[in-house]
Amino acid sequence: MATSADDANGGSWWKRKHIRQSAIGAFKTGIAAVLCLWLGSLFGLSHSYWAAVSAIVVMGSEAVSLVACRDRVIGTAIGAMLGWATSYVWHGHYLVYGFAVMLCLLACSTLKFEKAGRLAGVALTIIVLINLDGGPGQAALARFLEVSLGIVVALAVTLLVFPERPAEFADGASR
């Protein structure tokens, strides 16, 4: 029940703090993370937690759209390829790693994949810094598949679970 103090302050505390939107966002992110683990297990991805991490990163971003997710998948491919190449010259040299991250981010920016840089850098980092059985090529392919799964799941959850209504409908519903 709203009080006159709530009305004078511009609405209820719940609305001012955007509790409803935050709760829905947290719920959707939890669903995306669980789906990534489940699907990763179903598809036989040995490190499906990277899919969950990627979904959490994508769900926390400003916009989860088809174009942004396409850019992120392409950026992940760029990061995986550069990570694969970097792992052959890395040999523990921090400057080589830093240069590779810089090159990865510049490649995404130059190619106009604006939403791709962070996940590209993450994919490169995972491939270069974490020694996995099977070598760099297998690691690059696995990280690409896992991170891409997280991106696709984040998009699907955004579109299908409590989808946002267009502003003109949301404004009309609150009246």
N, C-alpha and C positions, 0 to 999 in steps of 0.2 A: 504494500500500500504506500503510495507516494504521499509525502507530507508537503506542506507549503514551503518548508526549508529546501526540500529536493527541487521543487519547481523554481525557486528563486536562484538556486545554484546551477540551473541548466539541466535538470534531469536527475535520475537516481544515480547513486554511486556505481551500481553495476554497469549502467550505460556509459558513464564517464570513463570508467576503467576498461571498457571493452572486454569484460569478463566472458561474455558469450562467445565472441569471436576467438578469444584466446583459448577457451576450452575446446571449441570445435577444431581449431588448428592443432592443438596438442593431441586430441583424439585421432584426427586424420593422420598425423605424423606417426603415432603409435601403430595404427593400422598398417601404414606403409612399411614401417620397419619390420613388423611381424610377417607381412606378406613376402618381403624380400628374403627373410630367413627361410620361410617355408618353400617358396619357389626355388631358391638357390639349392636347397636340399633336394627338392623334386627333380631339378635339372642336373644334379650331381656336381654343383660348383663347390669346391672344397673350402673356399674362403668367402662364403656368402655374406659374412658380416660386412664386407666392403660394399655390398649392394645396400645393406641397411644403412650404413654410414652415408652413402651417397644419397639415398632417399631422404634422410634427415637433413642433409645440407640443402638439397633442392627444395624440400618442403618449407624450410626456413627462409627461403629467398623471397624477394618482393613479388615476382610474377612466375607462376608455373603455367606456361603456355606451350603450345605445340612448337612454335618457332624457338622459344628459349630452350626447350628440351632437345630439339634437333641440334641447336648450336652446342649444347652440352655434350651430346653424344659425339659430335664431330670433334669437339675439343678433347674429349676422352681418347678418341682415336689418335689425335695429334700427340697427346701426352704419352700414350702407350708406345707409339712409334719412336718418339724421341727418348723415352725411358729405355726402350730396348736398345737403341743405338748408344745411349750414354752409358749403359751398364758395361759395355765393352771397353770404354776408356776411363771409367770412373776410378777404380783402384784406390778409393779412399781419399781422393783429392776434393776438398770442399769447394774449391774454386770451379772445378769442372762441373760439379753438381749445381752450384749457383748459376753458372753460365747457362746450363741446360734449362733450368727453371725460367731464367730470363728469356731465353730463346723460345721456349714453349709459350709463355705469355705474349711475347711479341708476335709470334706466328698467329695466334688466335686473334689478336687485335688487328693485325694487318689484313687478315682474311675476313674481317668484319663479323666474327663470331663473338659478339660482345659478352654473352653469358657463359662462354666456354672456358675462360682462362683459369679460374680457380680449380675446377675439376680436372682440367688438363694438367695443371701443376701437381695436384694430388696424385693422379695416376702415375705421372713421371716419378714422383717421390717414392711411392710404394714400390715401383719396379726397381728403382736404383738402390734404395736403402735397405730393402728387406730381401735377404737371400732365401730363395725358395727352390725346392727341388725342381728339376726339369729345365733349368736355364732361363735366360732372359726372354727368349722368344715365347716360351710357354707362359711365363709370368705376364708378359705384355698382353697376350691373348686372353688369359684368365682375368686380368684386371679390367680389360676392356669389356668383357662380357659381364662381369660382376657390377661394375660401375654403371654400365648401360642398363642393366636390369633395374638398378635402383632408380635411375632417371625415369624409365618407362613406368615403373610402379608408382612413383610420385605423381606423374602426370595422370595416370589412370585414377588414383585415389582422389586427386584434386577435382577431376571431372565427374566422378561417379558418387563420391561420398559427401553428402551435404554440399552440393555445388553452390557456388555463390550466385545469387540472383542479380540480374542487371539492376543498376541503380534506380531506374524509373519504377521498377516493380517493388523494390525494397522500400523506397520512399512512400509509395502509395499504401503499402501494407502497414506502415507505422502510424498512419493517420486514423 
